[in-house]
Structures are given as structure tokens and as C-alpha cells.
């Protein structure tokens, strides 16, 4: 073994040791960063290096500087946002992806990366029970998945009225009406902005108290639409976890000739769980779907999937052509035909590894367990005086409001104070959100590591801190 190989071996062994230490201790540390962004900035502040530093010293220095500012996103009681915990199997596959250094731009440059995407895409469609002929683009996450799907939608609805948007752009194109629920996720608006469809010119459809689009409101909005139409629906509202009623909504949109897209960043995975699949009933009648791998499949960052029923519409929107790029023969799949990037990470390896590791049974069981634990946490909190679980817990999302016996303004203040105290305490981590104009604490149960004991510790910590906040601020307790 030459000196370069010896150095690489030593370096990788040290990295593995650092990684193991972090991942095996994350549940025992506060479930939050120990320093702020400004403090972290100071730890990294330095002039541009003029000379090099040995690799092992660089990495040990990186660990020392970064560790205090790392969030416990892979921890068992991290409930701050709807993000997965980067399962060790996916991380290991992702390490290999980095080591192999494959540019997954096309099937000739990286045959194994392209092949694993082909198989992983087939598995995804089967697990999610979506049309088997659909195409799948392996992207960074649901933000770009929404963008890719809506690019295909934009191209196809304009094609239907004789306009080639890929060739001519939007200048002079027939206007497209875009309809979506008033509680749609921010990333959908970003995608519309990037595509030239505008985030402010959408037609907002009234939603109910859970954030679900109201069918009669969609019907009324569609009556006022002429020309090309795109309707965006939601599987798993980011705050409440609620699902649009696809069985009622899709026929309305279909009758108007609309392209139907579903933003299912985490909720789409309900279709992989027998106990929760009913929430997404009839969703397979849509035209495109966006979801994340780094949420409920627990792949490492970054990983998402843009799924389009009409593979040709998908290809038209995304294909990059150049004389130096290889052609595609019959029966071959070029990964770059379904994503915006040419040079990109081979995300299929970690996806393949996680599906292979968990299997259909394991994925379904994990989704069911997280939903059951969310219900357990909600039930454990709901009977506490002055505290209200705002939403019906249909999936893995819980909204909690503190100071419900006080005025709305005082309730906002008490809710934010309680969230800050919980975050400082570090037993668990939750974030805040505004729901229907008022502040709530949002609990998202989606880490593969979370157990019933973690749920019990979370209940105890929230109740303990809420009682302390009441005592400190002289809030009268009522039964």
C-alpha cells in the first residue's frame, strides 16, 4: 500500500470514529445547538489560509469548531420540523456515494448510479402505489420536486393549447391559471416564482379549519377559469398533517381539463402504511407528485423525488441536449432527463439502500409508529389546564397552544415563552408556527429513533416547563 493509500485509510478511519461518537451520543445531549449562529461564526472566523494543513488536523479542527453548533436533527426527541433522522444505513450508503465520486448526470458516465435509480424508482412507485409508468426524478428535496413537476405541468397545459413553452418561453404564451389551497406550503409558491408563474397571481382556494381545500370553493374558483389550468393539492398539511379530499377534488379539476399536482413532501408516505393509506385515497388519480426521501424514508440530505405520470412531459421539461452528451438507446434511462441538474450527486444509492434495509413492512411500520407516538404525545398533553391541542392528530403533526384561558395576545406570549423554555431545557426540541393568525407550538414526530420512552420524556418535559412558566408569570390555573 503506497503512502497516499495509507493516508486515506487513516483519514477515513478517523472520520468514522468522529461520526460514530456523534451518532451514538446524540440522544444523550441537549436536543438543540449549544451555540448561536453568531457564536458559531466567531469559531470559524479566520483569514484565508495561505498554506495547507494536514488532513487529519483539518478534520479534527472542523469537528471541534462545528460540534457546538450542530442541531440534534438525528436525535430521538427532535420534533422541530418535519425532517427525518438520516438513518445509519442511508448514511453509510451516502458515504460510499461520496467515496465512489460518481457524477450521476447520465447513464454512460455512471452506469451503476443510473441503474440503481431505475430500480429504486420502480420500488418507490410500488411502495407509494402510484402509476407504474410514471417517471421519477431524483432531486434535492420537495422544493425542487415541486418545481420539476410544475415545470412538466406548465409545458403540458400550454402544449394542449398549441404553445411550446420549452422553445418559446412564456413571452406571449396563453396565461395559466394556478389554483391551490390557502394553506399551501411556501415551497410551492417558490416553485411557481421560479417558473415564471408568479407567487402572487395564484388563485387561493378557501380551506377548512384543518387546512384542507374545500371542494365547493375549488368548484367555484374553476368556474371563473379559462384557458390552461394547474390545480395544486396537498398530502400532509405542514402544520396539521391534514390531507386534501382527493376523491372529491380531483374529479372537479379533471372535468376542467386541469393538470393536478400533489405536494406530498411527507404525507405521500402514508400510502406506504396500511393504517394510514386511506388518508391519501384516490391521490393516484393526479398527474404529478412531489415527496422527500430525507423525511419518512430517513435518507440523508439531500434527497427528494419528482414523480410524473406522463414521462414524456417530464422529459420535455427537463432534458438537456449537447453534442458531447451520450444518446439514449431503447430501454435505457438517462437520469438527467428528469432533473434540472446535469452534474449531481448519485442519490439513488442511499434510496436503494434504505428501501432494501427497511422493506415495505419496515417503512409501513415506521410511519404507523410515528403516527401512534404523535397521538400518544397529544393525549398526554391534552388534559393539562390552560393547554390545548389545536388540531385533530391524523398523522404525525401536533399543534399546541398555551394560555388558552387568557386573551389571544397573552396566549401568544405564553406560547412563545414556553417554546423558548423548552428549547433551552434541551430535553426535546419543538418549534413555533403561526396557525390561523395565532402562535402555536408544532411537534413533528418523524425520527426513526423516537420510542415510547422518548414520547413519555417529551410529555413530562412540556408539562413541567408549562407549569413553571405559569408560576413565573402569575398565570391563574384552572381546571
Secondary structure, DSSP 4 states (H G I P E B T S, - for coil): --HHHHHHHHHHHHHHHHHHHHHHHTTTS-SS-SS-HHHHHHHH--PPPSS---HHHHHHHHHHHHHTT---TTSTTB-SSS-----HHHHHHHHHHHHHT--TT-TTT-HHHHHHHHHHHHHHHHHTT--TT-EEEEESSHHHHHHHHHHHHHHHHHHTTT--HHHH-STTPPP-EEEEETT--HHHHHHHHHTTS-SSSSEEEPB-TTSPBPHHHHHHHHHT--S-EEEEEEBS-TTT--B--HHHHHHHHHHTT-EEEEE-TTGGGGGG-TTTGGGGTTGGGSSEEEEESSSTT-PPSS-EEEEES-HHHHHHHH----TTSPP--TT---GGGGSS-SS---THHHHHHHHHHHHHHHHHHHHHHHHHHHHHHHHHHHTSTTEEE-S--SSSEEEEEE-TTS-HHHHHHHHHHHHHHHHHH-SSB-EEEEETTEEEEEEE---TT--HHHHHHHHHHHHHHHHHHHHHTTPPP--
